Every structure is written in structure tokens, then in C-alpha cells.
């Protein structure tokens, strides 16, 4: 099942299958280690569209809600 990152629950894993954005967003995500094929784990999220924290490898990264909505993930429970 493919969903956007905001719909994942805390502790769930997924594989990035698409980033729906322009060149700037793609470049920013790549500098954070987030690109197609990357395995991620959702660590936490804030209420009311706050930032979302994910783990990419051994690194934790916080990204904004709007950016997270553009990251499509193949969901694994």
C-alpha cells in the first residue's frame, strides 16, 4: 500500500517510492538522505500539522508537514 508520510503511524517502517515536488524539494530531500528506495521509520509527529520526525539510517530528521505530504511511502507495518 502506498501512502504519504503523514499517514504513517509512529514506529512504522516504509520505503520511499516517490517524492512529488520540484527540483528544489528533491534536492533538499536528497541532502537529508531521503530519496527513492530509502528505508525510513516514522519516529514522531506533532499535533495540528507540526513537524514529523523520521529515522533515515542512523540519523533522525525533522521535516515540515507540507514536505511530508509529498513523500510517498510503500507502507510496512
mmCIF file of the N, C-alpha and C atoms, coordinates in Angstrom:
data_MODEL
# 
_entry.id   MODEL 
# 
loop_
_atom_site.group_PDB 
_atom_site.id 
_atom_site.type_symbol 
_atom_site.label_atom_id 
_atom_site.label_alt_id 
_atom_site.label_comp_id 
_atom_site.label_asym_id 
_atom_site.label_entity_id 
_atom_site.label_seq_id 
_atom_site.pdbx_PDB_ins_code 
_atom_site.Cartn_x 
_atom_site.Cartn_y 
_atom_site.Cartn_z 
_atom_site.occupancy 
_atom_site.B_iso_or_equiv 
_atom_site.pdbx_formal_charge 
_atom_site.auth_seq_id 
_atom_site.auth_comp_id 
_atom_site.auth_asym_id 
_atom_site.auth_atom_id 
_atom_site.pdbx_PDB_model_num 
ATOM 1   N N  . UNK A 1 1  ? 0.852  -1.181 0.000  1.00 0.00 ? 1  UNK A N  1 
ATOM 2   C CA . UNK A 1 1  ? 0.000  0.000  0.000  1.00 0.00 ? 1  UNK A CA 1 
ATOM 3   C C  . UNK A 1 1  ? 0.896  1.242  0.000  1.00 0.00 ? 1  UNK A C  1 
ATOM 4   N N  . UNK A 1 2  ? 0.617  2.184  -0.870 1.00 0.00 ? 2  UNK A N  1 
ATOM 5   C CA . UNK A 1 2  ? 1.384  3.422  -0.942 1.00 0.00 ? 2  UNK A CA 1 
ATOM 6   C C  . UNK A 1 2  ? 0.572  4.553  -0.321 1.00 0.00 ? 2  UNK A C  1 
ATOM 7   N N  . UNK A 1 3  ? 1.188  5.234  0.653  1.00 0.00 ? 3  UNK A N  1 
ATOM 8   C CA . UNK A 1 3  ? 0.544  6.357  1.342  1.00 0.00 ? 3  UNK A CA 1 
ATOM 9   C C  . UNK A 1 3  ? 1.559  7.476  1.469  1.00 0.00 ? 3  UNK A C  1 
ATOM 10  N N  . UNK A 1 4  ? 1.093  8.670  1.852  1.00 0.00 ? 4  UNK A N  1 
ATOM 11  C CA . UNK A 1 4  ? 2.057  9.727  2.108  1.00 0.00 ? 4  UNK A CA 1 
ATOM 12  C C  . UNK A 1 4  ? 2.568  9.590  3.547  1.00 0.00 ? 4  UNK A C  1 
ATOM 13  N N  . UNK A 1 5  ? 3.710  10.174 3.804  1.00 0.00 ? 5  UNK A N  1 
ATOM 14  C CA . UNK A 1 5  ? 4.397  10.024 5.088  1.00 0.00 ? 5  UNK A CA 1 
ATOM 15  C C  . UNK A 1 5  ? 3.548  10.475 6.275  1.00 0.00 ? 5  UNK A C  1 
ATOM 16  N N  . UNK A 1 6  ? 2.681  11.449 6.086  1.00 0.00 ? 6  UNK A N  1 
ATOM 17  C CA . UNK A 1 6  ? 1.870  11.951 7.199  1.00 0.00 ? 6  UNK A CA 1 
ATOM 18  C C  . UNK A 1 6  ? 0.889  10.909 7.708  1.00 0.00 ? 6  UNK A C  1 
ATOM 19  N N  . UNK A 1 7  ? 0.535  9.937  6.886  1.00 0.00 ? 7  UNK A N  1 
ATOM 20  C CA . UNK A 1 7  ? -0.462 8.935  7.266  1.00 0.00 ? 7  UNK A CA 1 
ATOM 21  C C  . UNK A 1 7  ? 0.142  7.736  7.989  1.00 0.00 ? 7  UNK A C  1 
ATOM 22  N N  . UNK A 1 8  ? 1.458  7.641  8.019  1.00 0.00 ? 8  UNK A N  1 
ATOM 23  C CA . UNK A 1 8  ? 2.102  6.562  8.763  1.00 0.00 ? 8  UNK A CA 1 
ATOM 24  C C  . UNK A 1 8  ? 1.951  6.820  10.260 1.00 0.00 ? 8  UNK A C  1 
ATOM 25  N N  . UNK A 1 9  ? 1.961  5.761  11.034 1.00 0.00 ? 9  UNK A N  1 
ATOM 26  C CA . UNK A 1 9  ? 1.895  5.882  12.487 1.00 0.00 ? 9  UNK A CA 1 
ATOM 27  C C  . UNK A 1 9  ? 3.300  5.815  13.073 1.00 0.00 ? 9  UNK A C  1 
ATOM 28  N N  . UNK A 1 10 ? 3.417  6.281  14.289 1.00 0.00 ? 10 UNK A N  1 
ATOM 29  C CA . UNK A 1 10 ? 4.692  6.262  14.989 1.00 0.00 ? 10 UNK A CA 1 
ATOM 30  C C  . UNK A 1 10 ? 5.221  4.824  15.067 1.00 0.00 ? 10 UNK A C  1 
ATOM 31  N N  . UNK A 1 11 ? 6.494  4.644  14.728 1.00 0.00 ? 11 UNK A N  1 
ATOM 32  C CA . UNK A 1 11 ? 7.137  3.328  14.795 1.00 0.00 ? 11 UNK A CA 1 
ATOM 33  C C  . UNK A 1 11 ? 7.013  2.492  13.538 1.00 0.00 ? 11 UNK A C  1 
ATOM 34  N N  . UNK A 1 12 ? 6.217  2.927  12.566 1.00 0.00 ? 12 UNK A N  1 
ATOM 35  C CA . UNK A 1 12 ? 6.047  2.154  11.339 1.00 0.00 ? 12 UNK A CA 1 
ATOM 36  C C  . UNK A 1 12 ? 7.192  2.427  10.366 1.00 0.00 ? 12 UNK A C  1 
ATOM 37  N N  . UNK A 1 13 ? 7.469  1.420  9.553  1.00 0.00 ? 13 UNK A N  1 
ATOM 38  C CA . UNK A 1 13 ? 8.536  1.494  8.551  1.00 0.00 ? 13 UNK A CA 1 
ATOM 39  C C  . UNK A 1 13 ? 7.939  1.642  7.157  1.00 0.00 ? 13 UNK A C  1 
ATOM 40  N N  . UNK A 1 14 ? 8.748  2.178  6.266  1.00 0.00 ? 14 UNK A N  1 
ATOM 41  C CA . UNK A 1 14 ? 8.321  2.285  4.890  1.00 0.00 ? 14 UNK A CA 1 
ATOM 42  C C  . UNK A 1 14 ? 9.498  2.516  3.973  1.00 0.00 ? 14 UNK A C  1 
ATOM 43  N N  . UNK A 1 15 ? 9.251  2.362  2.689  1.00 0.00 ? 15 UNK A N  1 
ATOM 44  C CA . UNK A 1 15 ? 10.261 2.568  1.661  1.00 0.00 ? 15 UNK A CA 1 
ATOM 45  C C  . UNK A 1 15 ? 9.774  3.705  0.765  1.00 0.00 ? 15 UNK A C  1 
ATOM 46  N N  . UNK A 1 16 ? 10.597 4.713  0.577  1.00 0.00 ? 16 UNK A N  1 
ATOM 47  C CA . UNK A 1 16 ? 10.224 5.863  -0.251 1.00 0.00 ? 16 UNK A CA 1 
ATOM 48  C C  . UNK A 1 16 ? 10.107 5.402  -1.702 1.00 0.00 ? 16 UNK A C  1 
ATOM 49  N N  . UNK A 1 17 ? 8.937  5.641  -2.294 1.00 0.00 ? 17 UNK A N  1 
ATOM 50  C CA . UNK A 1 17 ? 8.722  5.255  -3.691 1.00 0.00 ? 17 UNK A CA 1 
ATOM 51  C C  . UNK A 1 17 ? 8.625  6.468  -4.618 1.00 0.00 ? 17 UNK A C  1 
ATOM 52  N N  . UNK A 1 18 ? 8.305  7.642  -4.065 1.00 0.00 ? 18 UNK A N  1 
ATOM 53  C CA . UNK A 1 18 ? 8.197  8.837  -4.899 1.00 0.00 ? 18 UNK A CA 1 
ATOM 54  C C  . UNK A 1 18 ? 8.226  10.083 -4.015 1.00 0.00 ? 18 UNK A C  1 
ATOM 55  N N  . UNK A 1 19 ? 8.791  11.140 -4.556 1.00 0.00 ? 19 UNK A N  1 
ATOM 56  C CA . UNK A 1 19 ? 8.734  12.452 -3.913 1.00 0.00 ? 19 UNK A CA 1 
ATOM 57  C C  . UNK A 1 19 ? 8.097  13.389 -4.920 1.00 0.00 ? 19 UNK A C  1 
ATOM 58  N N  . UNK A 1 20 ? 6.903  13.868 -4.589 1.00 0.00 ? 20 UNK A N  1 
ATOM 59  C CA . UNK A 1 20 ? 6.119  14.677 -5.514 1.00 0.00 ? 20 UNK A CA 1 
ATOM 60  C C  . UNK A 1 20 ? 6.427  16.155 -5.314 1.00 0.00 ? 20 UNK A C  1 
ATOM 61  N N  . UNK A 1 21 ? 7.438  16.607 -5.999 1.00 0.00 ? 21 UNK A N  1 
ATOM 62  C CA . UNK A 1 21 ? 7.816  18.002 -5.865 1.00 0.00 ? 21 UNK A CA 1 
ATOM 63  C C  . UNK A 1 21 ? 8.771  18.398 -6.971 1.00 0.00 ? 21 UNK A C  1 
ATOM 64  N N  . UNK A 1 22 ? 9.130  19.649 -6.951 1.00 0.00 ? 22 UNK A N  1 
ATOM 65  C CA . UNK A 1 22 ? 10.049 20.177 -7.942 1.00 0.00 ? 22 UNK A CA 1 
ATOM 66  C C  . UNK A 1 22 ? 11.499 19.884 -7.601 1.00 0.00 ? 22 UNK A C  1 
ATOM 67  N N  . UNK A 1 23 ? 12.359 20.420 -8.417 1.00 0.00 ? 23 UNK A N  1 
ATOM 68  C CA . UNK A 1 23 ? 13.794 20.198 -8.286 1.00 0.00 ? 23 UNK A CA 1 
ATOM 69  C C  . UNK A 1 23 ? 14.310 20.618 -6.907 1.00 0.00 ? 23 UNK A C  1 
ATOM 70  N N  . UNK A 1 24 ? 13.831 21.735 -6.390 1.00 0.00 ? 24 UNK A N  1 
ATOM 71  C CA . UNK A 1 24 ? 14.288 22.227 -5.093 1.00 0.00 ? 24 UNK A CA 1 
ATOM 72  C C  . UNK A 1 24 ? 13.966 21.269 -3.964 1.00 0.00 ? 24 UNK A C  1 
ATOM 73  N N  . UNK A 1 25 ? 12.740 20.759 -3.945 1.00 0.00 ? 25 UNK A N  1 
ATOM 74  C CA . UNK A 1 25 ? 12.346 19.810 -2.902 1.00 0.00 ? 25 UNK A CA 1 
ATOM 75  C C  . UNK A 1 25 ? 13.135 18.513 -3.039 1.00 0.00 ? 25 UNK A C  1 
ATOM 76  N N  . UNK A 1 26 ? 13.283 18.023 -4.254 1.00 0.00 ? 26 UNK A N  1 
ATOM 77  C CA . UNK A 1 26 ? 14.035 16.789 -4.470 1.00 0.00 ? 26 UNK A CA 1 
ATOM 78  C C  . UNK A 1 26 ? 15.471 16.933 -3.985 1.00 0.00 ? 26 UNK A C  1 
ATOM 79  N N  . UNK A 1 27 ? 16.076 18.062 -4.267 1.00 0.00 ? 27 UNK A N  1 
ATOM 80  C CA . UNK A 1 27 ? 17.458 18.296 -3.841 1.00 0.00 ? 27 UNK A CA 1 
ATOM 81  C C  . UNK A 1 27 ? 17.557 18.379 -2.315 1.00 0.00 ? 27 UNK A C  1 
ATOM 82  N N  . UNK A 1 28 ? 16.625 19.081 -1.679 1.00 0.00 ? 28 UNK A N  1 
ATOM 83  C CA . UNK A 1 28 ? 16.640 19.200 -0.221 1.00 0.00 ? 28 UNK A CA 1 
ATOM 84  C C  . UNK A 1 28 ? 16.478 17.839 0.437  1.00 0.00 ? 28 UNK A C  1 
ATOM 85  N N  . UNK A 1 29 ? 15.536 17.033 -0.065 1.00 0.00 ? 29 UNK A N  1 
ATOM 86  C CA . UNK A 1 29 ? 15.323 15.705 0.496  1.00 0.00 ? 29 UNK A CA 1 
ATOM 87  C C  . UNK A 1 29 ? 16.556 14.822 0.317  1.00 0.00 ? 29 UNK A C  1 
ATOM 88  N N  . UNK A 1 30 ? 17.199 14.946 -0.839 1.00 0.00 ? 30 UNK A N  1 
ATOM 89  C CA . UNK A 1 30 ? 18.400 14.151 -1.092 1.00 0.00 ? 30 UNK A CA 1 
ATOM 90  C C  . UNK A 1 30 ? 19.526 14.517 -0.129 1.00 0.00 ? 30 UNK A C  1 
ATOM 91  N N  . UNK A 1 31 ? 19.658 15.798 0.194  1.00 0.00 ? 31 UNK A N  1 
ATOM 92  C CA . UNK A 1 31 ? 20.698 16.203 1.153  1.00 0.00 ? 31 UNK A CA 1 
ATOM 93  C C  . UNK A 1 31 ? 20.417 15.649 2.547  1.00 0.00 ? 31 UNK A C  1 
ATOM 94  N N  . UNK A 1 32 ? 19.140 15.361 2.843  1.00 0.00 ? 32 UNK A N  1 
ATOM 95  C CA . UNK A 1 32 ? 18.767 14.767 4.124  1.00 0.00 ? 32 UNK A CA 1 
ATOM 96  C C  . UNK A 1 32 ? 18.829 13.236 4.084  1.00 0.00 ? 32 UNK A C  1 
ATOM 97  N N  . UNK A 1 33 ? 19.164 12.684 2.918  1.00 0.00 ? 33 UNK A N  1 
ATOM 98  C CA . UNK A 1 33 ? 19.263 11.234 2.780  1.00 0.00 ? 33 UNK A CA 1 
ATOM 99  C C  . UNK A 1 33 ? 17.957 10.568 2.394  1.00 0.00 ? 33 UNK A C  1 
ATOM 100 N N  . UNK A 1 34 ? 16.966 11.366 1.980  1.00 0.00 ? 34 UNK A N  1 
ATOM 101 C CA . UNK A 1 34 ? 15.651 10.829 1.626  1.00 0.00 ? 34 UNK A CA 1 
ATOM 102 C C  . UNK A 1 34 ? 15.524 10.856 0.102  1.00 0.00 ? 34 UNK A C  1 
ATOM 103 N N  . UNK A 1 35 ? 15.478 9.666  -0.501 1.00 0.00 ? 35 UNK A N  1 
ATOM 104 C CA . UNK A 1 35 ? 15.303 9.550  -1.949 1.00 0.00 ? 35 UNK A CA 1 
ATOM 105 C C  . UNK A 1 35 ? 14.617 8.235  -2.243 1.00 0.00 ? 35 UNK A C  1 
ATOM 106 N N  . UNK A 1 36 ? 14.249 8.013  -3.474 1.00 0.00 ? 36 UNK A N  1 
ATOM 107 C CA . UNK A 1 36 ? 13.544 6.781  -3.840 1.00 0.00 ? 36 UNK A CA 1 
ATOM 108 C C  . UNK A 1 36 ? 14.370 5.578  -3.435 1.00 0.00 ? 36 UNK A C  1 
ATOM 109 N N  . UNK A 1 37 ? 13.691 4.607  -2.820 1.00 0.00 ? 37 UNK A N  1 
ATOM 110 C CA . UNK A 1 37 ? 14.355 3.390  -2.395 1.00 0.00 ? 37 UNK A CA 1 
ATOM 111 C C  . UNK A 1 37 ? 14.856 3.414  -0.959 1.00 0.00 ? 37 UNK A C  1 
ATOM 112 N N  . UNK A 1 38 ? 14.846 4.577  -0.320 1.00 0.00 ? 38 UNK A N  1 
ATOM 113 C CA . UNK A 1 38 ? 15.340 4.713  1.046  1.00 0.00 ? 38 UNK A CA 1 
ATOM 114 C C  . UNK A 1 38 ? 14.345 4.133  2.046  1.00 0.00 ? 38 UNK A C  1 
ATOM 115 N N  . UNK A 1 39 ? 14.835 3.346  3.001  1.00 0.00 ? 39 UNK A N  1 
ATOM 116 C CA . UNK A 1 39 ? 14.015 2.819  4.087  1.00 0.00 ? 39 UNK A CA 1 
ATOM 117 C C  . UNK A 1 39 ? 13.962 3.859  5.197  1.00 0.00 ? 39 UNK A C  1 
ATOM 118 N N  . UNK A 1 40 ? 12.761 4.151  5.697  1.00 0.00 ? 40 UNK A N  1 
ATOM 119 C CA . UNK A 1 40 ? 12.599 5.129  6.766  1.00 0.00 ? 40 UNK A CA 1 
ATOM 120 C C  . UNK A 1 40 ? 11.703 4.564  7.866  1.00 0.00 ? 40 UNK A C  1 
ATOM 121 N N  . UNK A 1 41 ? 11.820 5.152  9.052  1.00 0.00 ? 41 UNK A N  1 
ATOM 122 C CA . UNK A 1 41 ? 10.959 4.808  10.177 1.00 0.00 ? 41 UNK A CA 1 
ATOM 123 C C  . UNK A 1 41 ? 10.398 6.117  10.716 1.00 0.00 ? 41 UNK A C  1 
ATOM 124 N N  . UNK A 1 42 ? 9.086  6.184  10.902 1.00 0.00 ? 42 UNK A N  1 
ATOM 125 C CA . UNK A 1 42 ? 8.480  7.390  11.476 1.00 0.00 ? 42 UNK A CA 1 
ATOM 126 C C  . UNK A 1 42 ? 8.663  7.346  12.983 1.00 0.00 ? 42 UNK A C  1 
ATOM 127 N N  . UNK A 1 43 ? 9.353  8.340  13.515 1.00 0.00 ? 43 UNK A N  1 
ATOM 128 C CA . UNK A 1 43 ? 9.655  8.396  14.941 1.00 0.00 ? 43 UNK A CA 1 
ATOM 129 C C  . UNK A 1 43 ? 8.533  9.085  15.696 1.00 0.00 ? 43 UNK A C  1 
ATOM 130 N N  . UNK A 1 44 ? 8.112  10.265 15.211 1.00 0.00 ? 44 UNK A N  1 
ATOM 131 C CA . UNK A 1 44 ? 7.055  11.005 15.891 1.00 0.00 ? 44 UNK A CA 1 
ATOM 132 C C  . UNK A 1 44 ? 6.460  12.058 14.971 1.00 0.00 ? 44 UNK A C  1 
ATOM 133 N N  . UNK A 1 45 ? 5.325  12.592 15.405 1.00 0.00 ? 45 UNK A N  1 
ATOM 134 C CA . UNK A 1 45 ? 4.710  13.717 14.705 1.00 0.00 ? 45 UNK A CA 1 
ATOM 135 C C  . UNK A 1 45 ? 4.004  14.575 15.744 1.00 0.00 ? 45 UNK A C  1 
ATOM 136 N N  . UNK A 1 46 ? 3.790  15.826 15.396 1.00 0.00 ? 46 UNK A N  1 
ATOM 137 C CA . UNK A 1 46 ? 3.148  16.771 16.296 1.00 0.00 ? 46 UNK A CA 1 
ATOM 138 C C  . UNK A 1 46 ? 1.686  16.939 15.897 1.00 0.00 ? 46 UNK A C  1 
ATOM 139 N N  . UNK A 1 47 ? 0.892  17.395 16.819 1.00 0.00 ? 47 UNK A N  1 
ATOM 140 C CA . UNK A 1 47 ? -0.500 17.679 16.519 1.00 0.00 ? 47 UNK A CA 1 
ATOM 141 C C  . UNK A 1 47 ? -0.623 18.903 15.621 1.00 0.00 ? 47 UNK A C  1 
ATOM 142 N N  . UNK A 1 48 ? -1.725 18.998 14.941 1.00 0.00 ? 48 UNK A N  1 
ATOM 143 C CA . UNK A 1 48 ? -2.049 20.185 14.145 1.00 0.00 ? 48 UNK A CA 1 
ATOM 144 C C  . UNK A 1 48 ? -1.005 20.504 13.071 1.00 0.00 ? 48 UNK A C  1 
ATOM 145 N N  . UNK A 1 49 ? -0.595 19.490 12.333 1.00 0.00 ? 49 UNK A N  1 
ATOM 146 C CA . UNK A 1 49 ? 0.286  19.676 11.178 1.00 0.00 ? 49 UNK A CA 1 
ATOM 147 C C  . UNK A 1 49 ? 1.676  20.180 11.531 1.00 0.00 ? 49 UNK A C  1 
ATOM 148 N N  . UNK A 1 50 ? 2.175  19.774 12.639 1.00 0.00 ? 50 UNK A N  1 
ATOM 149 C CA . UNK A 1 50 ? 3.529  20.147 13.045 1.00 0.00 ? 50 UNK A CA 1 
ATOM 150 C C  . UNK A 1 50 ? 4.566  19.293 12.336 1.00 0.00 ? 50 UNK A C  1 
ATOM 151 N N  . UNK A 1 51 ? 5.835  19.479 12.673 1.00 0.00 ? 51 UNK A N  1 
ATOM 152 C CA . UNK A 1 51 ? 6.889  18.707 12.020 1.00 0.00 ? 51 UNK A CA 1 
ATOM 153 C C  . UNK A 1 51 ? 6.800  17.209 12.322 1.00 0.00 ? 51 UNK A C  1 
ATOM 154 N N  . UNK A 1 52 ? 7.347  16.430 11.404 1.00 0.00 ? 52 UNK A N  1 
ATOM 155 C CA . UNK A 1 52 ? 7.367  14.976 11.522 1.00 0.00 ? 52 UNK A CA 1 
ATOM 156 C C  . UNK A 1 52 ? 8.823  14.542 11.600 1.00 0.00 ? 52 UNK A C  1 
ATOM 157 N N  . UNK A 1 53 ? 9.123  13.686 12.568 1.00 0.00 ? 53 UNK A N  1 
ATOM 158 C CA . UNK A 1 53 ? 10.483 13.192 12.741 1.00 0.00 ? 53 UNK A CA 1 
ATOM 159 C C  . UNK A 1 53 ? 10.565 11.778 12.194 1.00 0.00 ? 53 UNK A C  1 
ATOM 160 N N  . UNK A 1 54 ? 11.572 11.544 11.355 1.00 0.00 ? 54 UNK A N  1 
ATOM 161 C CA . UNK A 1 54 ? 11.788 10.213 10.797 1.00 0.00 ? 54 UNK A CA 1 
ATOM 162 C C  . UNK A 1 54 ? 13.239 9.802  11.027 1.00 0.00 ? 54 UNK A C  1 
ATOM 163 N N  . UNK A 1 55 ? 13.474 8.499  10.973 1.00 0.00 ? 55 UNK A N  1 
ATOM 164 C CA . UNK A 1 55 ? 14.842 7.992  11.063 1.00 0.00 ? 55 UNK A CA 1 
ATOM 165 C C  . UNK A 1 55 ? 15.237 7.470  9.695  1.00 0.00 ? 55 UNK A C  1 
ATOM 166 N N  . UNK A 1 56 ? 16.363 7.960  9.205  1.00 0.00 ? 56 UNK A N  1 
ATOM 167 C CA . UNK A 1 56 ? 16.931 7.525  7.931  1.00 0.00 ? 56 UNK A CA 1 
ATOM 168 C C  . UNK A 1 56 ? 18.306 6.963  8.269  1.00 0.00 ? 56 UNK A C  1 
ATOM 169 N N  . UNK A 1 57 ? 18.445 5.653  8.216  1.00 0.00 ? 57 UNK A N  1 
ATOM 170 C CA . UNK A 1 57 ? 19.694 5.040  8.656  1.00 0.00 ? 57 UNK A CA 1 
ATOM 171 C C  . UNK A 1 57 ? 19.860 5.263  10.152 1.00 0.00 ? 57 UNK A C  1 
ATOM 172 N N  . UNK A 1 58 ? 20.967 5.874  10.551 1.00 0.00 ? 58 UNK A N  1 
ATOM 173 C CA . UNK A 1 58 ? 21.222 6.168  11.961 1.00 0.00 ? 58 UNK A CA 1 
ATOM 174 C C  . UNK A 1 58 ? 20.932 7.617  12.322 1.00 0.00 ? 58 UNK A C  1 
ATOM 175 N N  . UNK A 1 59 ? 20.301 8.352  11.422 1.00 0.00 ? 59 UNK A N  1 
ATOM 176 C CA . UNK A 1 59 ? 20.055 9.777  11.603 1.00 0.00 ? 59 UNK A CA 1 
ATOM 177 C C  . UNK A 1 59 ? 18.571 10.060 11.760 1.00 0.00 ? 59 UNK A C  1 
ATOM 178 N N  . UNK A 1 60 ? 18.228 10.945 12.690 1.00 0.00 ? 60 UNK A N  1 
ATOM 179 C CA . UNK A 1 60 ? 16.846 11.407 12.814 1.00 0.00 ? 60 UNK A CA 1 
ATOM 180 C C  . UNK A 1 60 ? 16.734 12.772 12.156 1.00 0.00 ? 60 UNK A C  1 
ATOM 181 N N  . UNK A 1 61 ? 15.667 12.946 11.374 1.00 0.00 ? 61 UNK A N  1 
ATOM 182 C CA . UNK A 1 61 ? 15.447 14.167 10.616 1.00 0.00 ? 61 UNK A CA 1 
ATOM 183 C C  . UNK A 1 61 ? 14.028 14.647 10.879 1.00 0.00 ? 61 UNK A C  1 
ATOM 184 N N  . UNK A 1 62 ? 13.861 15.945 11.124 1.00 0.00 ? 62 UNK A N  1 
ATOM 185 C CA . UNK A 1 62 ? 12.525 16.538 11.272 1.00 0.00 ? 62 UNK A CA 1 
ATOM 186 C C  . UNK A 1 62 ? 12.215 17.321 9.995  1.00 0.00 ? 62 UNK A C  1 
ATOM 187 N N  . UNK A 1 63 ? 11.055 17.041 9.414  1.00 0.00 ? 63 UNK A N  1 
ATOM 188 C CA . UNK A 1 63 ? 10.635 17.759 8.211  1.00 0.00 ? 63 UNK A CA 1 
ATOM 189 C C  . UNK A 1 63 ? 9.232  18.311 8.434  1.00 0.00 ? 63 UNK A C  1 
ATOM 190 N N  . UNK A 1 64 ? 8.926  19.362 7.719  1.00 0.00 ? 64 UNK A N  1 
ATOM 191 C CA . UNK A 1 64 ? 7.626  20.003 7.841  1.00 0.00 ? 64 UNK A CA 1 
ATOM 192 C C  . UNK A 1 64 ? 6.499  19.137 7.291  1.00 0.00 ? 64 UNK A C  1 
ATOM 193 N N  . UNK A 1 65 ? 5.294  19.409 7.761  1.00 0.00 ? 65 UNK A N  1 
ATOM 194 C CA . UNK A 1 65 ? 4.111  18.652 7.370  1.00 0.00 ? 65 UNK A CA 1 
ATOM 195 C C  . UNK A 1 65 ? 3.893  18.710 5.853  1.00 0.00 ? 65 UNK A C  1 
ATOM 196 N N  . UNK A 1 66 ? 4.034  19.904 5.280  1.00 0.00 ? 66 UNK A N  1 
ATOM 197 C CA . UNK A 1 66 ? 3.827  20.060 3.836  1.00 0.00 ? 66 UNK A CA 1 
ATOM 198 C C  . UNK A 1 66 ? 4.789  19.225 3.012  1.00 0.00 ? 66 UNK A C  1 
ATOM 199 N N  . UNK A 1 67 ? 6.043  19.175 3.445  1.00 0.00 ? 67 UNK A N  1 
ATOM 200 C CA . UNK A 1 67 ? 7.031  18.340 2.747  1.00 0.00 ? 67 UNK A CA 1 
ATOM 201 C C  . UNK A 1 67 ? 6.689  16.861 2.918  1.00 0.00 ? 67 UNK A C  1 
ATOM 202 N N  . UNK A 1 68 ? 6.299  16.486 4.136  1.00 0.00 ? 68 UNK A N  1 
ATOM 203 C CA . UNK A 1 68 ? 5.983  15.087 4.418  1.00 0.00 ? 68 UNK A CA 1 
ATOM 204 C C  . UNK A 1 68 ? 4.811  14.600 3.570  1.00 0.00 ? 68 UNK A C  1 
ATOM 205 N N  . UNK A 1 69 ? 3.878  15.471 3.263  1.00 0.00 ? 69 UNK A N  1 
ATOM 206 C CA . UNK A 1 69 ? 2.731  15.089 2.428  1.00 0.00 ? 69 UNK A CA 1 
ATOM 207 C C  . UNK A 1 69 ? 3.151  14.757 1.006  1.00 0.00 ? 69 UNK A C  1 
ATOM 208 N N  . UNK A 1 70 ? 4.303  15.226 0.583  1.00 0.00 ? 70 UNK A N  1 
ATOM 209 C CA . UNK A 1 70 ? 4.779  14.987 -0.780 1.00 0.00 ? 70 UNK A CA 1 
ATOM 210 C C  . UNK A 1 70 ? 5.655  13.739 -0.896 1.00 0.00 ? 70 UNK A C  1 
ATOM 211 N N  . UNK A 1 71 ? 5.943  13.097 0.232  1.00 0.00 ? 71 UNK A N  1 
ATOM 212 C CA . UNK A 1 71 ? 6.776  11.893 0.225  1.00 0.00 ? 71 UNK A CA 1 
ATOM 213 C C  . UNK A 1 71 ? 5.861  10.671 0.262  1.00 0.00 ? 71 UNK A C  1 
ATOM 214 N N  . UNK A 1 72 ? 5.867  9.917  -0.817 1.00 0.00 ? 72 UNK A N  1 
ATOM 215 C CA . UNK A 1 72 ? 5.029  8.725  -0.931 1.00 0.00 ? 72 UNK A CA 1 
ATOM 216 C C  . UNK A 1 72 ? 5.843  7.507  -0.500 1.00 0.00 ? 72 UNK A C  1 
ATOM 217 N N  . UNK A 1 73 ? 5.224  6.709  0.366  1.00 0.00 ? 73 UNK A N  1 
ATOM 218 C CA . UNK A 1 73 ? 5.929  5.615  1.011  1.00 0.00 ? 73 UNK A CA 1 
ATOM 219 C C  . UNK A 1 73 ? 5.176  4.303  0.797  1.00 0.00 ? 73 UNK A C  1 
ATOM 220 N N  . UNK A 1 74 ? 5.921  3.250  0.489  1.00 0.00 ? 74 UNK A N  1 
ATOM 221 C CA . UNK A 1 74 ? 5.358  1.911  0.472  1.00 0.00 ? 74 UNK A CA 1 
ATOM 222 C C  . UNK A 1 74 ? 5.343  1.450  1.921  1.00 0.00 ? 74 UNK A C  1 
ATOM 223 N N  . UNK A 1 75 ? 4.174  1.371  2.474  1.00 0.00 ? 75 UNK A N  1 
ATOM 224 C CA . UNK A 1 75 ? 3.946  1.172  3.900  1.00 0.00 ? 75 UNK A CA 1 
ATOM 225 C C  . UNK A 1 75 ? 4.221  -0.265 4.332  1.00 0.00 ? 75 UNK A C  1 
ATOM 226 N N  . UNK A 1 76 ? 4.985  -0.417 5.427  1.00 0.00 ? 76 UNK A N  1 
ATOM 227 C CA . UNK A 1 76 ? 5.227  -1.728 6.040  1.00 0.00 ? 76 UNK A CA 1 
ATOM 228 C C  . UNK A 1 76 ? 4.907  -1.599 7.511  1.00 0.00 ? 76 UNK A C  1 
ATOM 229 N N  . UNK A 1 77 ? 4.130  -2.512 8.056  1.00 0.00 ? 77 UNK A N  1 
ATOM 230 C CA . UNK A 1 77 ? 3.780  -2.439 9.481  1.00 0.00 ? 77 UNK A CA 1 
ATOM 231 C C  . UNK A 1 77 ? 4.845  -3.054 10.342 1.00 0.00 ? 77 UNK A C  1 
# 
